[in-house]
Amino acid sequence: MKKSILTLIAFALTLSTAFADNTHKQHGNIKIAAEIRPEINYVTHLYTLAGLGFSDEEYSAKYIGSVAKADLDTLRKYKDLLSFGRGEGGMFAGMFFFAVGGETFSDSNALKAMIDRYRKMAEEQVPGQDMTIPNAITKVYVDNYDRYLKEVYPQAKKDMEERQKLLNKNLRKASFVNDWEAATGYKWNHGDYHWLLFRAGKQGPSYNDLSKNTNSVYYNQSFDYQMAMFSHEFGIFLMQDSIAPIFEEMKTYTRKLGTTKDLTFVPWSAFESLSCWFNNKIAGKETADFKSFDNADVQTFCKIYDGLSAEGIKNPAELYRKGIMKYLALEGLDK
């Protein structure tokens, strides 16, 4: 069961990334834009109404009747498998949040066809596996999508349009690509960069990577924080190819350390902090993301990166690896 679901997720994420790259890759100037699409809004709609790590009292009060209680109960039953955060997530989150949220589909039939395509490939890789749980979740998604498009999405879209205009006005003036390429020495090779705004889930994970050039964000945050995080996340995406293998290596390493402390946050914390550190350097001041990542221990990591930089270490991947080891050494956990 577990193996088949993980295979399904791997296929979903690989394909959604490939589709995004093929659709949006271009030469010349890179466009970074805030967009409003129904798919990510539908996913966050379900996650919010079912309380799958997202909450929004105002939104839920307005739209709780748009999904049958039995369907919400089905999603709640699998909450631990669907929720995610801090670089970790349940085995269904990859498919039913990230892959579905990053895809495009016009109606419930197209949504079902998309999920069936991923499921078929997963079953071909691991034949005979039990798909009872993903099938139950799929039914909820498919059964409620057309109603969402008719009764909820038009108003949700309207609610976000003014913020979308403001963001795009400022994004046209921003120089994220040039600034980050100069700071890191890396080159951006993934075409236009898409910010997908969502209306539901004021309290919940924002800045969720849906593919190599597509991110999602709750639309109505503090504007200064939002712009700082747009830069921050571009840095995450730019550094991802070099950091991701080390991230997985460090997750394995920290889990094997002989300690009762929970160190699962360390690789995630180090990466977010590295982006904050570069963001400060680019802006020439403490940026809003640097001030807001309280649970990532950004202050400690940025001091570590300052020290490593003073030693002449500039490459992001090397800063990241050595930064984690120095952090663990401060905790007496580097052996």
C-alpha positions as CSV (number, residue, x, y, z in Angstrom):
1,M,0.0,0.0,0.0
2,K,2.6,2.5,1.1
3,K,4.9,1.7,-1.8
4,S,2.1,2.2,-4.4
5,I,1.0,5.6,-2.9
6,L,4.6,6.8,-2.9
7,T,5.0,5.8,-6.5
8,L,1.8,7.6,-7.3
9,I,3.1,10.8,-5.7
10,A,6.4,10.5,-7.5
11,F,4.7,10.2,-10.8
12,A,2.4,13.1,-10.0
13,L,5.1,15.5,-9.0
14,T,7.4,14.5,-11.8
15,L,4.8,15.0,-14.5
16,S,3.4,18.2,-13.1
17,T,6.9,19.6,-13.1
18,A,7.5,18.4,-16.6
19,F,4.3,19.9,-17.9
20,A,5.1,23.2,-16.2
21,D,8.5,23.3,-17.7
22,N,7.4,22.4,-21.2
23,T,4.6,24.9,-21.1
24,H,6.4,27.9,-19.7
25,K,10.1,27.6,-20.6
26,Q,11.3,30.5,-22.7
27,H,14.4,32.4,-23.7
28,G,15.1,36.1,-22.9
29,N,13.3,38.0,-20.2
30,I,11.7,36.1,-17.4
31,K,8.2,37.1,-16.4
32,I,7.2,36.7,-12.7
33,A,3.4,37.1,-12.3
34,A,0.6,36.5,-9.8
35,E,-2.1,34.5,-11.3
36,I,-5.6,33.3,-10.2
37,R,-6.5,29.7,-11.2
38,P,-9.3,27.5,-10.0
39,E,-7.3,24.3,-9.4
40,I,-5.1,25.6,-6.4
41,N,-8.2,27.4,-5.1
42,Y,-10.2,24.2,-5.1
43,V,-7.5,22.2,-3.3
44,T,-7.1,24.9,-0.6
45,H,-11.0,25.1,-0.4
46,L,-11.1,21.4,0.5
47,Y,-8.1,21.5,2.8
48,T,-9.6,24.5,4.7
49,L,-13.2,23.2,5.0
50,A,-11.9,19.8,6.2
51,G,-9.2,21.3,8.5
52,L,-6.3,19.6,6.9
53,G,-3.6,22.0,8.3
54,F,-5.5,25.0,6.9
55,S,-8.1,27.1,8.8
56,D,-10.0,30.2,7.9
57,E,-13.1,31.1,10.1
58,E,-14.5,33.7,7.7
59,Y,-14.1,31.5,4.7
60,S,-15.5,28.4,6.4
61,A,-18.5,30.2,7.7
62,K,-19.3,31.3,4.2
63,Y,-18.7,28.1,2.3
64,I,-19.0,25.2,4.7
65,G,-22.3,24.2,3.0
66,S,-20.7,23.8,-0.4
67,V,-19.2,20.4,0.4
68,A,-21.3,17.5,1.9
69,K,-20.4,16.7,5.5
70,A,-19.8,13.1,4.6
71,D,-17.2,14.1,2.0
72,L,-15.5,16.4,4.5
73,D,-15.5,13.5,7.0
74,T,-13.8,11.3,4.5
75,L,-11.0,13.9,4.1
76,R,-10.7,14.4,7.8
77,K,-10.4,10.6,8.3
78,Y,-7.1,10.8,6.3
79,K,-5.9,14.1,7.7
80,D,-2.5,12.7,8.7
81,L,-2.0,11.4,5.2
82,L,-3.0,14.7,3.5
83,S,-1.4,17.4,5.7
84,F,2.1,18.8,5.3
85,G,4.5,21.4,6.6
86,R,8.1,22.3,7.4
87,G,9.4,20.1,4.5
88,E,7.5,17.0,5.7
89,G,4.1,15.7,4.7
90,G,1.7,12.7,4.6
91,M,2.0,10.3,1.8
92,F,-1.1,11.6,0.0
93,A,-0.1,15.3,0.2
94,G,2.1,15.1,-2.9
95,M,-0.8,13.9,-5.1
96,F,-3.8,15.6,-3.7
97,F,-2.4,19.0,-2.8
98,F,0.8,19.6,-4.9
99,A,0.0,17.7,-8.1
100,V,-3.7,18.5,-8.3
101,G,-3.0,22.2,-7.2
102,G,-0.4,22.7,-9.9
103,E,-2.4,21.1,-12.8
104,T,-5.1,22.5,-15.0
105,F,-8.4,20.9,-15.6
106,S,-11.7,22.4,-16.9
107,D,-14.3,20.3,-15.1
108,S,-14.8,17.2,-12.9
109,N,-14.3,14.8,-15.9
110,A,-10.9,16.4,-16.7
111,L,-9.9,16.2,-13.0
112,K,-10.8,12.5,-12.9
113,A,-8.9,11.8,-16.1
114,M,-5.8,13.5,-14.7
115,I,-5.9,11.5,-11.5
116,D,-6.7,8.3,-13.3
117,R,-3.6,8.9,-15.6
118,Y,-1.3,9.1,-12.5
119,R,-3.0,6.2,-10.9
120,K,-2.6,4.0,-14.0
121,M,1.1,4.7,-14.2
122,A,1.5,4.0,-10.4
123,E,-0.3,0.7,-10.7
124,E,1.8,-0.3,-13.7
125,Q,4.9,0.3,-11.6
126,V,3.6,-1.6,-8.6
127,P,0.8,-4.0,-9.8
128,G,-1.9,-5.3,-7.5
129,Q,-1.6,-2.7,-4.8
130,D,-4.6,-1.6,-2.7
131,M,-5.8,1.8,-3.9
132,T,-8.9,2.0,-1.6
133,I,-7.8,5.2,0.2
134,P,-6.7,7.3,-2.8
135,N,-9.8,6.2,-4.6
136,A,-12.0,7.4,-1.7
137,I,-10.2,10.8,-1.7
138,T,-10.4,11.0,-5.5
139,K,-14.2,10.5,-5.3
140,V,-14.5,13.5,-3.0
141,Y,-12.4,15.7,-5.2
142,V,-14.3,14.7,-8.4
143,D,-17.8,14.9,-6.9
144,N,-17.4,18.4,-5.6
145,Y,-15.4,20.2,-8.4
146,D,-18.2,21.3,-10.7
147,R,-20.2,22.7,-7.8
148,Y,-17.1,24.6,-6.6
149,L,-16.6,26.1,-10.1
150,K,-20.2,27.3,-10.2
151,E,-21.0,28.4,-6.6
152,V,-17.6,29.4,-5.0
153,Y,-14.8,30.2,-7.5
154,P,-16.4,33.2,-9.2
155,Q,-16.6,35.1,-6.0
156,A,-13.3,33.8,-4.7
157,K,-11.7,35.0,-7.9
158,K,-13.3,38.4,-7.6
159,D,-12.0,38.7,-4.0
160,M,-8.4,38.3,-5.1
161,E,-8.3,40.5,-8.2
162,E,-7.3,43.8,-6.5
163,R,-4.4,42.2,-4.7
164,Q,-3.4,40.4,-7.9
165,K,-3.2,43.8,-9.7
166,L,-1.1,45.3,-6.9
167,L,1.3,42.4,-6.8
168,N,1.8,42.4,-10.5
169,K,2.4,46.1,-10.6
170,N,5.3,45.6,-8.1
171,L,6.5,42.4,-9.6
172,R,7.1,44.1,-12.9
173,K,9.4,46.5,-11.2
174,A,11.3,43.8,-9.2
175,S,14.7,42.4,-10.3
176,F,14.6,39.0,-8.5
177,V,16.2,37.0,-11.3
178,N,19.2,39.3,-11.8
179,D,19.6,39.9,-8.0
180,W,19.6,36.2,-7.1
181,E,21.7,35.1,-10.0
182,A,24.4,37.6,-9.0
183,A,24.2,36.7,-5.3
184,T,24.4,32.9,-5.8
185,G,26.3,32.5,-9.0
186,Y,23.5,30.2,-10.2
187,K,21.4,30.6,-13.4
188,W,17.6,30.4,-13.6
189,N,16.6,27.9,-16.3
190,H,12.9,27.3,-15.7
191,G,11.2,30.0,-17.7
192,D,8.5,32.2,-16.4
193,Y,7.7,32.0,-12.7
194,H,4.1,31.7,-11.6
195,W,2.6,32.8,-8.3
196,L,-0.8,31.1,-7.8
197,L,-3.1,33.0,-5.4
198,F,-5.6,31.2,-3.2
199,R,-8.5,32.5,-1.3
200,A,-9.2,29.9,1.4
201,G,-6.8,29.0,4.3
202,K,-5.7,32.3,5.9
203,Q,-4.0,30.2,8.6
204,G,-2.1,27.5,6.9
205,P,1.0,26.7,4.8
206,S,1.7,29.3,2.2
207,Y,4.6,29.4,-0.3
208,N,4.1,25.8,-1.4
209,D,6.2,24.7,-4.4
210,L,3.9,23.1,-7.0
211,S,6.6,22.6,-9.7
212,K,10.0,24.0,-10.5
213,N,8.5,27.4,-11.5
214,T,5.2,27.5,-9.8
215,N,4.4,28.5,-6.2
216,S,1.2,29.1,-4.2
217,V,0.3,31.7,-1.6
218,Y,-2.6,33.0,0.4
219,Y,-3.5,36.2,-1.4
220,N,-4.1,38.7,1.4
221,Q,-1.0,38.9,3.5
222,S,1.0,41.9,4.7
223,F,2.3,43.4,1.4
224,D,5.9,44.0,2.6
225,Y,6.1,40.4,3.9
226,Q,4.6,39.1,0.6
227,M,7.1,40.8,-1.5
228,A,10.0,39.7,0.7
229,M,8.7,36.2,0.5
230,F,8.4,36.3,-3.3
231,S,12.1,37.1,-3.4
232,H,12.8,34.5,-0.7
233,E,11.0,31.8,-2.6
234,F,12.6,32.6,-5.9
235,G,15.9,32.0,-4.1
236,I,14.6,28.7,-2.8
237,F,13.6,27.6,-6.3
238,L,16.9,28.8,-7.8
239,M,19.0,26.9,-5.2
240,Q,16.8,23.8,-5.2
241,D,18.6,21.7,-7.7
242,S,21.9,22.0,-5.8
243,I,20.4,21.8,-2.3
244,A,17.8,19.1,-2.7
245,P,20.2,16.1,-2.7
246,I,22.0,17.5,0.4
247,F,18.6,18.2,2.0
248,E,17.7,14.5,1.7
249,E,21.2,13.4,2.9
250,M,20.9,15.6,6.0
251,K,17.4,14.3,6.8
252,T,18.8,10.8,6.9
253,Y,21.9,11.9,8.8
254,T,20.0,13.8,11.6
255,R,17.6,10.9,12.0
256,K,20.5,8.6,12.8
257,L,22.1,10.8,15.5
258,G,21.9,9.3,18.9
259,T,19.7,11.9,20.6
260,T,16.2,12.3,22.0
261,K,15.9,15.7,20.4
262,D,13.7,16.1,17.3
263,L,16.0,17.2,14.6
264,T,13.7,16.6,11.6
265,F,13.3,20.4,11.3
266,V,17.1,21.1,10.8
267,P,17.5,20.5,7.1
268,W,14.3,22.6,6.3
269,S,15.4,25.3,8.8
270,A,18.8,25.6,7.3
271,F,17.5,26.0,3.8
272,E,14.9,28.6,4.7
273,S,17.5,30.4,6.7
274,L,20.0,30.4,3.8
275,S,17.4,32.0,1.6
276,C,16.7,34.6,4.3
277,W,20.5,35.2,4.6
278,F,20.8,35.9,0.8
279,N,17.7,38.0,0.9
280,N,19.2,40.3,3.5
281,K,22.4,40.6,1.4
282,I,20.4,41.4,-1.7
283,A,18.2,44.0,0.0
284,G,21.0,45.4,2.2
285,K,18.8,45.2,5.3
286,E,16.8,42.8,7.4
287,T,13.9,41.7,5.3
288,A,10.4,40.7,6.5
289,D,11.1,37.0,5.9
290,F,14.2,37.1,8.1
291,K,12.1,38.6,10.9
292,S,9.2,36.1,10.6
293,F,10.7,32.6,10.5
294,D,10.6,32.2,14.2
295,N,10.3,28.4,14.1
296,A,13.2,28.0,11.7
297,D,15.9,29.4,14.1
298,V,16.9,31.8,11.4
299,Q,18.9,34.1,13.7
300,T,21.3,31.3,14.6
301,F,21.7,30.0,11.1
302,C,22.3,33.4,9.6
303,K,25.1,34.0,12.1
304,I,26.6,30.7,11.0
305,Y,26.4,31.7,7.4
306,D,28.0,35.1,8.2
307,G,30.9,33.2,9.7
308,L,31.3,30.8,6.8
309,S,31.1,33.7,4.3
310,A,33.8,35.5,6.2
311,E,36.0,32.4,5.7
312,G,35.5,32.8,2.0
313,I,32.7,30.2,1.5
314,K,30.2,31.6,-1.0
315,N,28.7,28.6,-2.8
316,P,25.1,28.1,-1.6
317,A,25.4,24.3,-1.5
318,E,28.6,24.4,0.5
319,L,27.2,27.1,2.9
320,Y,24.2,24.8,3.4
321,R,26.1,21.6,4.2
322,K,28.7,23.3,6.4
323,G,26.0,25.4,8.1
324,I,24.0,22.3,9.2
325,M,27.1,20.7,10.6
326,K,28.1,23.9,12.5
327,Y,24.5,24.1,13.8
328,L,24.6,20.6,15.1
329,A,28.0,21.2,16.6
330,L,26.5,24.1,18.6
331,E,23.9,21.6,19.9
332,G,26.7,19.1,20.7
333,L,25.1,16.7,18.1
334,D,27.6,16.6,15.3
335,K,28.9,13.1,16.1
